[in-house]
Amino acid sequence: MTHQPEKPTPLLVLDLDGTVRHGRDELGRFVNGPDDVIVFPEAVEQMRQWKAHGGRIIGVSNQGGIALGFMTMQTCAKAMMRTHELCDGLFDKIAWCSHFPEATHPELARCWCRKPSPGLLIESAIELAARYGEYYPPHLGLFIGDRIEDQECARLAGFTFQWATDWRAQAEVMQP
C-alpha cells in the first residue's frame, strides 16, 4: 500500500457564543442548555459557503459554568448537539473547555484548552487530520470570534482572525 500525501485543507474555527449562536450579550445570560440555543442565520449561511469550497469547520467554546457547577457536562453536550443540529450538521467537530480559573478544584481550574490558549483548536485539528487524511495550514485557516480571547487564540495558533459581526455581515441570507 502506498502512502498518499495528506491534503492541505482550509479550516474555519468558530467561537460559539456570540458568533454562531446568541450568547450572553444577546440573551442577557449564558447559554445553559439546549433550550437556550438560537443560531444566527447569517452564521449558518457563512458555514455553508465555507463547506461548499471544501473546508472543514470546528466550533470551540469556553464553558466554565461546568467547573463552577452552573451546568453539567451532559447539559453542555446537549446544548452543543442542539447547536450542531440548528447549524444543519455543518460542524466537523465541536470542542469545549469545561475549566475555569476560579474553580475550587485544581483539575477544573488549570488547563491548556481554555481560550485564549489554542489547545481546543490544536486537539480538534489533530483529530480531524487523522480522520480525513488532511492537514490544516494556518495560512489557509480563519478564526471567527467576538471576544479578545478569541483574537488571541487565533494569533497563538497562527490563524487569521475576523470579528463575528463583520463575518456575519458578509452573508447573503435570503429573507422570507
C-alpha positions in Angstrom: 0.0 0.0 0.0 1.4 3.4 -0.9 1.1 6.4 1.4 -0.9 9.2 -0.1 0.2 12.7 0.9 -2.1 14.5 3.2 -4.3 17.1 1.7 -4.0 20.8 2.8 -7.5 21.9 3.7 -8.9 25.3 4.8 -10.0 25.2 8.4 -12.7 27.6 9.8 -12.6 27.8 13.6 -15.7 29.3 15.1 -16.3 30.6 18.6 -19.8 29.6 19.5 -21.5 32.1 21.9 -21.9 35.5 20.3 -20.5 34.2 17.0 -22.6 31.2 15.8 -25.3 31.3 18.4 -26.7 34.0 20.6 -24.6 34.4 23.8 -24.8 36.4 26.9 -24.8 39.7 25.1 -27.9 38.7 23.0 -29.7 36.5 25.6 -28.9 38.5 28.8 -27.5 35.3 30.3 -25.2 32.4 29.3 -26.4 29.5 27.2 -27.2 27.0 30.0 -28.9 24.2 28.0 -30.3 23.2 24.6 -33.4 25.3 25.0 -31.2 28.4 25.1 -29.7 27.8 21.7 -30.6 30.3 19.0 -28.3 30.5 16.0 -27.6 33.4 13.8 -28.9 32.6 10.3 -26.0 34.6 8.8 -23.5 32.3 10.6 -25.1 29.2 9.1 -25.0 30.7 5.6 -21.3 31.6 6.0 -20.7 28.0 7.2 -22.5 26.6 4.1 -20.3 28.7 1.9 -17.1 27.5 3.6 -18.1 23.9 3.2 -19.1 24.5 -0.4 -15.4 25.4 -1.0 -14.1 22.2 0.5 -13.2 23.5 4.0 -13.6 22.0 7.5 -15.4 23.6 10.4 -14.5 23.4 14.1 -16.6 25.1 16.9 -14.7 26.0 20.1 -16.1 27.3 23.3 -15.2 28.1 26.8 -17.8 26.5 29.1 -16.5 27.4 32.5 -20.0 27.0 34.0 -19.3 23.3 34.2 -16.3 23.8 36.5 -18.3 26.3 38.6 -21.3 23.9 38.9 -23.8 26.0 37.0 -24.3 23.2 34.5 -23.4 19.6 34.0 -21.2 18.2 31.3 -24.4 16.3 30.0 -26.4 19.6 29.7 -23.5 21.3 27.9 -23.2 18.3 25.5 -26.9 18.6 24.8 -26.6 22.3 24.0 -23.7 21.6 21.7 -25.7 18.9 19.9 -28.6 21.3 19.5 -26.2 23.9 18.1 -24.9 21.3 15.6 -28.4 20.4 14.6 -29.5 24.0 14.2 -26.4 24.6 12.0 -27.6 21.9 9.6 -24.8 19.5 10.8 -22.1 21.6 9.2 -19.6 21.3 12.0 -16.9 18.7 11.6 -16.2 18.9 15.3 -17.3 21.0 18.3 -15.0 21.1 21.3 -15.3 23.0 24.6 -13.3 23.7 27.7 -15.0 22.9 30.9 -12.4 24.6 33.1 -12.4 27.9 34.9 -9.6 29.7 36.7 -11.6 30.3 39.8 -12.9 26.8 40.2 -12.1 25.3 43.7 -10.7 22.0 42.4 -7.3 22.3 40.8 -8.2 19.9 38.0 -11.0 22.2 37.0 -9.1 25.4 37.4 -6.0 24.8 35.3 -5.8 23.6 31.7 -4.3 24.0 28.2 -7.6 24.3 26.4 -9.4 27.4 27.7 -9.2 30.2 25.2 -7.0 32.2 24.7 -4.9 29.1 24.8 -5.1 27.3 21.4 -5.5 23.8 22.9 -9.1 23.2 21.6 -8.1 24.2 18.1 -5.0 22.1 18.1 -6.7 19.0 19.6 -9.6 19.3 17.1 -7.3 19.7 14.1 -5.3 16.6 15.1 -8.4 14.6 15.4 -9.8 15.7 12.0 -6.4 15.2 10.3 -6.4 11.6 11.5 -10.0 11.1 10.4 -9.8 12.6 6.9 -6.1 12.4 6.0 -5.8 16.2 5.7 -3.8 18.9 7.4 -4.7 22.4 8.2 -2.0 25.0 7.4 -2.6 28.2 9.5 -2.3 30.3 6.4 -5.4 28.7 5.0 -7.3 29.0 8.3 -9.7 31.6 9.6 -10.8 32.1 13.2 -14.1 34.0 13.9 -14.9 35.3 17.3 -16.4 38.1 19.3 -14.0 38.4 22.3 -10.4 39.4 22.8 -9.6 35.9 24.0 -10.8 34.6 20.6 -8.5 37.1 18.8 -5.6 36.0 21.0 -6.3 32.3 20.4 -6.2 32.9 16.7 -2.9 34.7 17.0 -1.3 32.0 19.1 -2.4 29.4 16.5 -1.2 31.4 13.6 -4.7 31.9 12.2 -6.2 35.0 10.6 -8.9 36.5 12.8 -12.1 38.2 11.9 -14.7 39.7 14.2 -18.0 37.8 14.3 -20.2 40.8 13.4 -18.1 41.6 10.3 -18.1 37.9 9.3 -21.9 37.6 9.6 -22.5 40.8 7.8 -20.8 39.3 4.7 -23.5 36.6 4.5 -26.2 36.8 1.9 -29.2 35.3 3.7 -32.5 35.1 1.8 -35.2 36.8 3.9 -38.7 35.3 3.8 
